[in-house]
Amino acid sequence: MQTPNEPLGLVLQDVTLHLDGVPLLGIDCRIEPGTVLTVMGESGSGKSSLLDFIAGFLRPDFKASGKVMLDGKDLTPLPAQERHIGLMFQTPLLFPHMSVLQNLMFAIPAAIRKRSLRRDMAQQALADVGLSGFGSRDPATLSGGQQTRVALMRTLLAEPHALLLDEPFSSLDKARRADIRALVFDAARQKGLPVLLVTHDEEDADAAGGKVHFLDESGSGNGCA
Ligand SMILES: Nc1ncnc2c1ncn2[C@@H]1O[C@H](COP(=O)(O)OP(=O)(O)OP(=O)(O)O)[C@@H](O)[C@H]1O
């Protein structure tokens, strides 16, 4: 439950990660609703592991301390499925045994019961990313960039309360990349979602428009003040 004075958005409160007893990173940060925090840093500095921790599935060889709060609620003790966090990785991970449209419809919360409405929402999502007419296709028949677009829409259709994006635009060509990331950031703004974006791409960071947190070799960073 949120109490009146607790801040909205995603709060990483004194989060530290250790891998096999060695400190990996520390971060203390708040991402306000509708804004993006971009995390950049060297390969291996722990960016993806930080997202795993926030989402609730950090590997057991890591030790973590600190809290993840979302809109005033402490998520740290909750299992991943109760955190309502949308995740998007570099690899799209669509369900191979479902059509593209079924993949999208499956993500829509069960509270939306009417099948025709679910179908319309999924069709609209496809249209939004320039893939009208691809609904009946098997995901494996789509190009990598097309799969990415479907996976991004699937993440948004699930009505997450926060978004974690791990290099999600890297398989898209330059022009498409600009369009799709604008679509994602606009959706996050409209819905008031806090977004944590991991990227190596400075154009992504510029387009995100929020703070940038750089992790250095020691795992400490700056940008979250
Ligand atoms: N499956 C794994 N098993 C063991 N160690 C792992 C595994 N995945 C990552 N690590 C280690 O955890 C540390 C952090 O990795 P992580 O993937 O979080 O870094 P990253 O900053 O996201 O890197 P990149 O920018 O290359 O994706 C690294 O030392 C890495 O070797």
The ligand as an SDF file (V2000), in Angstrom:
LIG
                    3D

 31 33  0  0  0  0  0  0  0  0999 V2000
   24.7310  -16.4780  -16.7430 N   0  0  0  0  0  0  0  0  0  0  0  0
   25.7700  -15.9730  -16.0760 C   0  0  0  0  0  0  0  0  0  0  0  0
   26.5410  -16.7490  -15.2790 N   0  0  0  0  0  0  0  0  0  0  0  0
   27.5820  -16.2350  -14.5990 C   0  0  0  0  0  0  0  0  0  0  0  0
   27.9350  -14.9410  -14.6250 N   0  0  0  0  0  0  0  0  0  0  0  0
   27.2060  -14.1190  -15.3980 C   0  0  0  0  0  0  0  0  0  0  0  0
   26.0850  -14.5820  -16.1560 C   0  0  0  0  0  0  0  0  0  0  0  0
   25.5450  -13.5000  -16.8110 N   0  0  0  0  0  0  0  0  0  0  0  0
   26.3090  -12.4410  -16.4650 C   0  0  0  0  0  0  0  0  0  0  0  0
   27.2930  -12.8060  -15.6340 N   0  0  0  0  0  0  0  0  0  0  0  0
   28.3300  -11.9320  -15.0720 C   0  0  0  0  0  0  0  0  0  0  0  0
   27.7020  -10.9050  -14.3320 O   0  0  0  0  0  0  0  0  0  0  0  0
   28.4200   -9.6800  -14.5290 C   0  0  0  0  0  0  0  0  0  0  0  0
   27.4320   -8.6200  -14.9810 C   0  0  0  0  0  0  0  0  0  0  0  0
   26.8900   -9.0240  -16.2430 O   0  0  0  0  0  0  0  0  0  0  0  0
   25.7180   -8.1910  -16.9120 P   0  0  0  0  0  0  0  0  0  0  0  0
   25.2160   -8.9940  -18.0530 O   0  0  0  0  0  0  0  0  0  0  0  0
   24.7800   -7.7560  -15.8660 O   0  0  0  0  0  0  0  0  0  0  0  0
   26.5400   -6.9130  -17.4460 O   0  0  0  0  0  0  0  0  0  0  0  0
   26.0940   -5.8090  -18.5090 P   0  0  0  0  0  0  0  0  0  0  0  0
   26.5830   -4.4980  -17.9710 O   0  0  0  0  0  0  0  0  0  0  0  0
   24.6370   -5.9160  -18.7850 O   0  0  0  0  0  0  0  0  0  0  0  0
   26.9520   -6.2390  -19.7760 O   0  0  0  0  0  0  0  0  0  0  0  0
   26.6730   -6.0050  -21.3590 P   0  0  0  0  0  0  0  0  0  0  0  0
   26.7270   -4.5250  -21.6030 O   0  0  0  0  0  0  0  0  0  0  0  0
   27.8100   -6.7380  -21.9930 O   0  0  0  0  0  0  0  0  0  0  0  0
   25.3260   -6.6190  -21.6750 O   0  0  0  0  0  0  0  0  0  0  0  0
   29.5200   -9.9560  -15.5360 C   0  0  0  0  0  0  0  0  0  0  0  0
   30.7220  -10.1300  -14.8170 O   0  0  0  0  0  0  0  0  0  0  0  0
   29.1090  -11.2630  -16.1820 C   0  0  0  0  0  0  0  0  0  0  0  0
   30.2460  -12.0080  -16.5630 O   0  0  0  0  0  0  0  0  0  0  0  0
  1  2  1  0
  2  3  1  0
  2  7  2  0
  3  4  2  0
  4  5  1  0
  5  6  2  0
  6  7  1  0
  6 10  1  0
  7  8  1  0
  8  9  2  0
  9 10  1  0
 10 11  1  0
 11 12  1  0
 11 30  1  0
 12 13  1  0
 13 14  1  0
 13 28  1  0
 14 15  1  0
 15 16  1  0
 16 17  2  0
 16 18  1  0
 16 19  1  0
 19 20  1  0
 20 21  2  0
 20 22  1  0
 20 23  1  0
 23 24  1  0
 24 25  2  0
 24 26  1  0
 24 27  1  0
 28 29  1  0
 28 30  1  0
 30 31  1  0
M  END
$$$$
